[in-house]
Amino acid sequence: MIKIVKRDEPSRAIFFFTPVLAIFLTLVAGGLIFYILGFKPFEALKFFFIVPIADKYGFSELLLKATPLCLIAIGLSFCFKSNNWNIGAEGQLTFGAIVSGGVALLFYEQEGFYILPIVILAGAIGGMLYASIPAILKTYFNTNEILVSLMLVYVSKLILDYLVVGPWSNPEGFNFPETRQFSDSARLPLLFEGLRIHAGIFLALAAVVMSWFIFYKTYLGFQMKVSGFSLKTAKYAGYKGKKMIILVFLISGACAGLAGVGEITGPIGQLHREVSPDYGFTAIIVAFLGRLHPVGIIFASLVVAITYLGAETAQIFMQIPKYTGQVFQGMILFFLLASDYLLFFKFKFIGSNK
Amino acid sequence: MHKLFIRSFVSSLVFLFTLTVAAVAKDVKAAFVYIGPTGDHGWTYQHDVGRKAVEAAGFKTTYVEGVPESADAERVLRQLANSGHDVIFTTSFGYMNPTNKVAKEFPNVKFEHATGYKREHPNVATYAARFYEGRAILGTIAGSMTKSNVIGYVASFPIPEVIRGINSFTLAAQKVNPNIKTKIVWAFTWYDPGKEAEAAKALIDQGADIIAQHTDSTAIVQIAEKAGVYAFGQASDMDKFAPKAVLTSVENNWGPYYVERVKAVANGTWNQKDTWHGIGDGMVVISDLDSAIPSNVRSKVKKLQADLASGKVHAFTGPIYDQKGNLMVAEGKTADDGMLAGMMTYVKGVEGDIPK
């Protein structure tokens, strides 16, 4: 007989094992879905997960795609670890892109080594400003940060719409909703000739190192962890809760804003209505899949990035509907949440003689 | 004997050559990049109908749907160019810069960009349809059938393409009914059933008894059906979604152009050009007219359709005045393509301002 028993405390080994289990189950379920749809499951999985990154170019595209996801997820891990549910990274990304794009347009056709740093900084500040809204409303007016941050996503997209349709639209562009192309001085440099991977990846790596340092080497990281486990304990210990809430939101907003900068000054090179294919929302999956751990997030961002690339390849070569990519992302999150059950419960085998 | 040998040798060479040419022609592969799902029953759906026509003509095709206009578009284009496709149709305005960028890297692949204006490399062509001709037909029907003299119009983005449609529609409606007013709601989306439905409801509340749309979903005709007002289908024949409300639809018919261009690639006669076809070339098609349209209106529509097709009538024939009463096109003159391409002012009879 098998009995389900509650664990005394969550298992540490299983904590890091369940993401792997979730990915495995996603592959099995994905193969099954391909089979039901009438495709050869192993061939489909090969086109989904191996073919897109089989060459140098494919691998560079994987890194390009993973960069914003990693950056945003690192920022979100600050919020999530400390019990602050920032769902609006997409809005912070968009607003960061707006501010940095505005600055880039200001320097249109100007030269200077100082332009790019200003553009990058503007994006981080834009993201921080936008993240400070739910943070301040939460700390001083007790509003729910989930709702506020989520709703602000739509506001930011409308602001972007307004700007690219109206005042910032390309004067030579027949009023199509897009700005001018930024000058080279405002673009992130490419790392290799012929590949799209750009210097933004260093921003992501810096964020990874910074988050590791803060989480595990500083008093602030400790405070965040305690607040995450129990807000009451944190209060009892005398931590300045409000300050911390605002700080984690600012960090998170800065990371999302930088992700926006990476997109518009990297591969896109201008502002238009579709700066991000919902990176801010997908990064929530990445953060949880990576267990809010800096290294885990790196791997998780690569895994989720490949579902985008794989979906394209599978459609080109096997005519599998591209939207299966989103199905895979959904399945990963579903299996992860489901297997978290194992964190708190275990199966006990009870012999029949007992 | 010797002569015979040479003759048979030459003829077999010719035969071989034709075989190779035929084989090459058969091998041409076309790819299509779509902004939405193939099942949207609007813009993307119609492009996919065109792709199927290319398949039916004996060519292999590939498509990728739901490609965002973000940094992803460039990767999809490069992958298609890299995997043996000879011609790539990019069917949304936002693919313009990625299309030109990737075209530079693949000079042997032909690129066809819909609705754009940049042809930076010799292997990039652009194409679009003169939808405004179809909208003149809709305007004629709307002007004849409205009782409230208020016509609602759900618009997407304030770009020349859409403004031109509004103007053409309004001018045609005024010709049959000088008292009509066109009320616009800007949805700022090409495809968002929720927003489009809200916009349609708002227009109906303001007294519109006919709703035209320049967005792609079937939400508007369905709202019209419920409210008991008339509407027009967009991009595809939307009659089956609202049989009572839909008077007719303007269909985008890309198939003939796609087949022609893929064949041109196969024959080696493909050239860079900017195509802008209307009713006459069959790129813009008017669906069957609903039985609710009385016979006198029907004959007016048929005549206008024939005249637009033959070029006897131009949808923008003067005198045309803007909202403030300034002359845009003088009497007896017609607007040239340059003016149409940059049209950013409403004609008289349209209510409201263009969002800036």
Interface residues (C-beta under 8 A of the other chain):
Chain A: Y57 E61 L64 L158 D161 V165 G166 P167 F174 N175 F176 P177 E178 Q181 R196 E263 G266 P267 I268 G269 Q270 H272 R273 E274 V275 S276 P277 Y308 L309 E312 T313 Q315 I316 F317 Q319 P321 K322 Y323
Chain B: A31 P37 T62 Y63 V64 E65 G66 V67 P68 E69 S70 A71 D72 E74 R75 V76 R78 Q79 L80 S83 F93 G94 N97 Y117 F157 P158 I159 P160 F188 A341 G342 M344 P355 K356
